[in-house]
C-alpha cells in the first residue's frame, strides 16, 4: 500500500501541531513523496518557514492547495470546519479521499456540507474520520478510524496506512468515535498525571527527582507493553505482581481508598461527553 500512496497527491489542510506531526512522519517514512505533497497554514511567514524546513509546497490558500489532490487530510479545528469545507468544496470530487481528524465532527456533517456547497453536485465524496493522539509524535500513537457513507474498504486501507505510520490503527463504527476521543485522545494527559504523581511519590520516599521520573516513566511504559504484547487482562497481570502479605497489596488498598478507579472512569466519561460538544461551539 505504501508504494501506492507514493503515487498520490496529498494535501494537508491546517499543518499545525497534529498536522505537522503527521506530515513529518509521512515524509520521513516516504509514505508520500515530497513533490506530491502540499500543506496549508494561516500565515505567510509560517508558510515560508515550513516550506524551507520540509522541502514541500506550503500555502495559505486552501482551495488552491486541494486542486488535483488524491487525499486531503483535514486537520483544522472543529469550530472552523464548516468554513473550510465551503472554501474547498468546488475542488473536491468523488475521486478525492477526505480524511478528517477534527474532533467531534461526524462524517455525515462533512458529506452534507460538501454537497450543499456544490448545490448537490458532489454528494458522493468518500470521507474517513480519524482520531489519533499526541504520542504519534514519536511513532507510538493510537488512532481509530471509521468510514463515511461513500468510503470503501480501499479508502479505509489508505487511511489506515497513513496512521500506521505513527503508531497503531483500528477501524471502528462511528458511534464509538467520541468515546475514542475521551479515552485515547485525552488519555495521555491522564497518564501524565499518574506518572507525575508516581514520580512525586518517589521524591517523597527519598529518590532524586530525575531518577524518580525515569523509574515511573519506564515502569508505566513497561506495564503497557506487557499488556500489548501478551494480550493478558490487566487484572491478571496486577495479580501476578501482588504477592500475599507483600508491599504491593498495601499500596493497592491506598489506591482503592482514594477511589483512583472511579475517578479515572469518570474522567473518561466526562471527556467523552465533552468531545460531542466541540463542533457546536463558536
C-alpha positions as CSV (number, residue, x, y, z in Angstrom):
1,X,0.0,0.0,0.0
2,X,2.8,2.4,0.7
3,X,4.1,2.3,-2.9
4,X,0.5,3.1,-4.0
5,X,0.4,6.2,-1.7
6,X,3.7,7.4,-3.0
7,X,1.9,7.9,-6.3
8,X,-0.9,10.0,-4.7
9,X,-1.0,13.7,-4.2
10,X,-1.5,14.7,-0.6
11,X,-2.8,18.0,0.7
12,X,-2.7,18.7,4.5
13,X,-5.1,21.5,5.4
14,X,-4.0,23.2,8.6
15,X,-0.5,21.9,9.2
16,X,-0.4,23.0,12.9
17,X,0.7,20.7,15.8
18,X,-1.1,17.5,14.8
19,X,-1.0,18.2,11.1
20,X,2.8,18.8,11.4
21,X,3.3,15.6,13.3
22,X,1.6,13.6,10.7
23,X,3.2,15.4,7.8
24,X,6.7,14.9,9.1
25,X,6.1,11.2,9.7
26,X,4.8,10.7,6.1
27,X,7.8,12.5,4.6
28,X,10.3,10.7,6.9
29,X,8.9,7.3,6.1
30,X,8.3,8.1,2.4
31,X,4.6,7.3,2.7
32,X,4.2,10.2,0.3
33,X,6.9,11.9,-1.8
34,X,8.0,15.5,-1.4
35,X,6.9,16.8,-4.8
36,X,3.4,15.4,-4.4
37,X,2.7,16.9,-1.0
38,X,1.3,20.4,-0.3
39,X,0.3,21.9,3.1
40,X,-1.6,25.0,4.2
41,X,-1.2,27.3,7.2
42,X,-2.7,30.6,8.3
43,X,0.2,33.0,8.0
44,X,2.6,33.7,5.1
45,X,5.7,33.7,7.3
46,X,4.8,30.3,8.7
47,X,4.2,29.0,5.2
48,X,7.7,30.1,4.1
49,X,9.4,28.7,7.2
50,X,7.6,25.3,6.9
51,X,8.3,25.1,3.1
52,X,12.0,25.7,3.8
53,X,12.1,23.1,6.6
54,X,10.3,20.3,4.9
55,X,11.1,21.0,1.2
56,X,7.4,20.9,0.2
57,X,4.9,23.4,-1.2
58,X,3.1,25.4,1.6
59,X,0.4,28.0,1.0
60,X,-2.3,29.9,2.8
61,X,-4.9,29.2,0.1
62,X,-6.9,26.1,1.0
63,X,-8.8,26.0,-2.3
64,X,-5.7,26.2,-4.4
65,X,-4.0,23.6,-2.3
66,X,-6.7,20.9,-2.8
67,X,-6.8,21.2,-6.6
68,X,-6.0,17.8,-8.1
69,X,-5.4,16.2,-4.6
70,X,-6.0,12.4,-4.3
71,X,-6.0,12.6,-0.5
72,X,-7.0,15.7,1.6
73,X,-6.0,15.5,5.3
74,X,-8.2,17.9,7.2
75,X,-6.6,18.9,10.5
76,X,-8.3,22.1,11.3
77,X,-10.3,22.9,14.5
78,X,-13.9,21.7,14.6
79,X,-15.1,25.2,15.1
80,X,-14.0,26.3,11.6
81,X,-14.5,23.1,9.7
82,X,-17.8,24.3,8.1
83,X,-16.0,27.4,6.7
84,X,-13.1,25.4,5.4
85,X,-15.5,22.9,3.7
86,X,-17.3,25.7,1.9
87,X,-14.0,27.0,0.7
88,X,-12.6,23.8,-0.7
89,X,-15.9,22.2,-1.9
90,X,-15.6,23.3,-5.6
91,X,-12.3,21.4,-5.9
92,X,-13.4,18.2,-4.1
93,X,-14.9,15.3,-6.1
94,X,-15.8,11.7,-5.8
95,X,-12.2,10.7,-6.7
96,X,-10.9,12.7,-3.7
97,X,-10.5,10.9,-0.3
98,X,-11.1,13.4,2.5
99,X,-9.6,12.2,5.8
100,X,-10.6,14.3,8.8
101,X,-9.1,14.4,12.3
102,X,-11.4,17.1,13.5
103,X,-12.7,16.0,16.9
104,X,-16.5,15.6,17.3
105,X,-17.2,16.2,13.6
106,X,-19.2,13.3,12.1
107,X,-18.6,12.1,8.5
108,X,-22.2,12.9,7.7
109,X,-21.6,16.6,8.6
110,X,-18.7,16.7,6.2
111,X,-20.6,14.9,3.4
112,X,-23.7,17.2,3.8
113,X,-21.7,20.4,3.8
114,X,-19.7,19.5,0.8
115,X,-22.9,18.6,-1.1
116,X,-24.6,21.8,0.0
117,X,-21.7,23.9,-1.0
118,X,-21.7,22.5,-4.6
119,X,-25.5,22.6,-5.0
120,X,-25.7,18.8,-4.6
121,X,-23.2,18.1,-7.4
122,X,-20.7,16.5,-5.1
123,X,-22.7,14.2,-2.9
124,X,-20.6,11.1,-3.1
125,X,-17.2,12.2,-1.7
126,X,-15.5,9.4,0.3
127,X,-14.9,10.6,3.9
128,X,-12.9,8.9,6.6
129,X,-12.9,10.2,10.2
130,X,-9.9,9.6,12.3
131,X,-8.9,10.2,15.9
132,X,-5.2,10.0,16.6
133,X,-3.4,11.1,19.8
134,X,-0.3,13.0,20.6
135,X,2.2,10.1,21.1
136,X,2.0,9.9,17.3
137,X,4.8,12.4,17.6
138,X,7.2,9.6,18.5
139,X,5.6,6.9,16.4
140,X,3.6,5.5,19.4
141,X,0.2,6.9,18.6
142,X,-3.2,5.2,18.8
143,X,-5.7,6.0,16.1
144,X,-9.2,4.9,15.5
145,X,-10.8,5.4,12.0
146,X,-14.3,5.0,10.6
147,X,-15.7,5.4,7.1
148,X,-18.5,7.6,5.9
149,X,-21.3,6.7,3.6
150,X,-19.2,6.6,0.5
151,X,-15.9,5.3,1.9
152,X,-15.0,1.8,0.7
153,X,-12.6,-0.7,2.2
154,X,-9.9,0.6,-0.1
155,X,-10.4,4.1,1.3
156,X,-10.1,2.8,4.8
157,X,-7.0,0.9,3.9
158,X,-5.4,4.2,2.6
159,X,-6.3,5.9,5.8
160,X,-5.0,3.0,7.9
161,X,-1.7,3.1,6.1
162,X,-1.4,6.8,6.8
163,X,-2.0,6.4,10.6
164,X,0.0,3.2,10.9
165,X,3.0,5.4,10.0
166,X,2.6,7.0,13.5
167,X,1.6,4.0,15.6
168,X,-1.3,1.6,15.8
169,X,-4.6,1.9,14.0
170,X,-8.0,0.3,14.5
171,X,-11.3,0.5,12.5
172,X,-14.5,1.1,14.5
173,X,-18.1,2.1,14.0
174,X,-18.6,5.9,14.0
175,X,-20.8,5.7,17.1
176,X,-17.7,5.0,19.1
177,X,-15.6,7.9,18.0
178,X,-16.4,10.3,20.8
179,X,-15.5,7.5,23.3
180,X,-12.2,7.1,21.5
181,X,-11.6,10.9,21.9
182,X,-12.4,10.6,25.6
183,X,-10.2,7.6,26.2
184,X,-7.2,7.5,23.9
185,X,-7.0,11.1,22.7
186,X,-7.4,12.6,26.2
187,X,-5.8,9.6,27.9
188,X,-2.2,10.7,27.6
189,X,-3.0,13.7,29.8
190,X,-4.5,11.4,32.4
191,X,-1.4,9.1,32.1
192,X,0.9,12.0,32.6
193,X,-0.8,13.0,35.8
194,X,-0.4,9.4,37.1
195,X,3.2,9.4,36.0
196,X,3.9,12.7,37.7
197,X,2.2,11.5,40.9
198,X,4.3,8.4,40.9
199,X,7.5,10.5,40.4
200,X,6.4,12.8,43.3
201,X,5.9,9.8,45.4
202,X,9.4,8.7,44.6
203,X,10.8,12.0,45.7
204,X,8.7,11.8,48.9
205,X,10.4,8.5,49.8
206,X,13.9,9.8,49.1
207,X,14.7,9.4,45.4
208,X,16.3,12.2,43.3
209,X,13.6,13.7,41.1
210,X,15.2,12.7,37.8
211,X,15.6,9.1,39.0
212,X,12.0,9.0,40.3
213,X,10.7,10.3,36.9
214,X,12.8,7.7,35.0
215,X,11.6,4.9,37.2
216,X,7.9,6.0,36.9
217,X,8.0,6.5,33.2
218,X,9.8,3.3,32.3
219,X,7.5,1.4,34.7
220,X,4.4,2.7,33.0
221,X,5.9,2.0,29.6
222,X,6.8,-1.5,30.6
223,X,3.5,-2.3,32.1
224,X,1.6,-1.0,29.0
225,X,4.0,-3.0,26.7
226,X,3.2,-6.2,28.7
227,X,-0.5,-5.7,28.1
228,X,0.0,-5.1,24.4
229,X,2.5,-8.0,23.9
230,X,0.7,-10.7,25.9
231,X,-2.9,-9.7,25.5
232,X,-3.5,-10.7,29.1
233,X,-6.1,-8.8,31.1
234,X,-4.6,-6.0,33.3
235,X,-6.3,-7.6,36.4
236,X,-4.4,-10.8,35.8
237,X,-1.1,-9.0,35.4
238,X,-1.8,-7.0,38.5
239,X,-2.4,-10.1,40.5
240,X,0.9,-11.5,39.3
241,X,2.7,-8.6,40.9
242,X,0.7,-8.7,44.1
243,X,2.2,-11.3,46.4
244,X,0.4,-12.3,49.6
245,X,1.1,-10.0,52.6
246,X,3.5,-8.0,50.4
247,X,4.0,-4.3,49.9
248,X,2.1,-4.1,46.6
249,X,-1.3,-5.0,48.2
250,X,-0.9,-2.3,50.8
251,X,-0.3,0.2,48.0
252,X,-3.4,-1.1,46.1
253,X,-5.5,-0.7,49.2
254,X,-4.5,3.0,49.3
255,X,-5.4,3.4,45.7
256,X,-8.8,1.8,46.3
257,X,-9.4,4.0,49.3
258,X,-8.6,7.1,47.2
259,X,-11.1,5.9,44.5
260,X,-8.5,6.0,41.7
261,X,-10.5,3.6,39.6
262,X,-13.8,5.5,39.7
263,X,-12.0,8.9,39.3
264,X,-10.3,7.7,36.1
265,X,-13.6,6.2,34.8
266,X,-15.4,9.5,35.5
267,X,-12.6,11.4,33.7
268,X,-13.0,9.4,30.5
269,X,-16.8,9.7,30.7
270,X,-16.6,13.5,31.1
271,X,-14.1,13.8,28.3
272,X,-16.3,11.7,26.0
273,X,-19.3,13.9,26.8
274,X,-17.3,17.0,26.1
275,X,-16.0,15.6,22.8
276,X,-19.5,15.6,21.4
277,X,-19.9,19.3,22.1
278,X,-16.8,20.8,20.3
279,X,-18.4,21.2,16.9
280,X,-21.2,23.4,18.2
281,X,-19.0,26.0,19.9
282,X,-18.3,29.4,18.5
